[in-house]
Amino acid sequence: MHSAHFLALAAAFSWTLASLFGHRPAYQLGSATFNRLRMLAASLLLTLMIIVSDRNFALADEFWLPVLASGFIGVVLGDYFLFVTMRRMGPRRTGILFAANAPLAALLGWLLLNEPLALIKISAILLGFGGICLAVIYGKRRDLLHIWEAVTPPLWLGLLTGFLAALGQALGVLLLRPVMAAGADPLVVTFVRVAAACLCFWALWPFRRHPGQMAGPAVAPLIPAIAANAFFGVSFGVFLLLKALESGAVADVTILSSISPVLILPFIWHRTGHCPAWGAWLGAGLVVLSSALLTNAPV
């Protein structure tokens, strides 16, 4: 396998951990408040990582527009909808819906970047979508009442926000592919995206109906989980993704980095004490098969 494939798989595992750490604070604080805190934590972590690794914060002029656009679409909008979905549908279903970013990115890479998309890849994309739908519709056991499996109605709203999160991620990755192929530093690009998103989230804080709602003792117990989510989600995880995009095609990288629905199943099993339903396993298996076909398909 190409090194980009290993980096994409590592990003998927990192995002799986981020999802597990993020469910509780997202549920208790709400998406907007949670994202403000996690982006602030991620900005501080990335600043420390850049200083420790003896990099500078410079970014070439021609990279600023696509990186900032990627940050707004992929992080501000994408992450907002992602954690709205997580709060409404739990980490397993959210991960499965978010996996739709992979076939979306593959199609967009073909349409906009002229990346090859053979018939076998098209078939794999359809297979992946089938797995996602199957896992969402048939993935819940009737005897599983744990909060990680709770769904806040209406279901259609959670499905819509999940799709918007996936679309934001796909567009964000697409904007970054030419930047990374041109040799931009992935750590600096990650920092710029996160810092810009952090400024956006905090600039909107005074316009909230209850701008002071996240102050107080309720936040303190959640700080370790928020910091862990920030590191695995938008710091180290995104850094791995951007490293993979330096040499990997958008379709391959996004498909492999989207196998979190598979990786999260053992964690769900351990946390709830119940084996996920057959639909979850079968849907996740189809996503894995789709990933394998897309990665190994001829151009």
Salt bridges, closest charged atoms under 4 A:
ASP79 OD2 - ARG38 NH1 2.54
GLU115 OE2 - ARG177 NE 3.45
ASP143 OD2 - ARG141 NH2 2.36
ASP143 OD2 - HIS274 ND1 3.98
GLU149 OE2 - ARG92 NE 2.99
GLU149 OE1 - ARG93 NH1 3.38
ASP185 OD2 - ARG55 NE 2.73
GLU246 OE1 - LYS243 NZ 3.41
ASP252 OD2 - HIS5 NE2 3.91
ASP252 OD1 - LYS121 NZ 3.30
